[in-house]
Amino acid sequence: MKRHSGPGVWMKFRYLEFPIFVRPGTADVGSIIDNVFREEYGQLPKGFVPRTILDAGAYVGDRAAYFLSRFEQARAIALEPNPESHALASRISRTTATA
């Protein structure tokens, strides 16, 4: 990402149903590594199947994309106050992003 100039790029990850917009020079890559690859929020009880996911502080929507990919029947409500990050999080399908 350091070599990429411009506002960012949409990236598709093998384990996610939804692409995520990654901006160079931001914490986006670290957040995606923590949430998607390290599964820091994905340590859930066996058999847990949520219908609704509440993501408070959704950032760019990487956690919502992770959980929506893992739980196909779920719906996500993502809360993000930063206008730029809110716009990116709201692009994740099956997500209701609110500021």
Summary of the structure (lengths in Angstrom):
residues: 99
radius of gyration: 13.1
end to end distance: 27.5
largest distance: 43.2
contacts: 274
relative contact order: 0.18
helix: 26%
strand: 20%
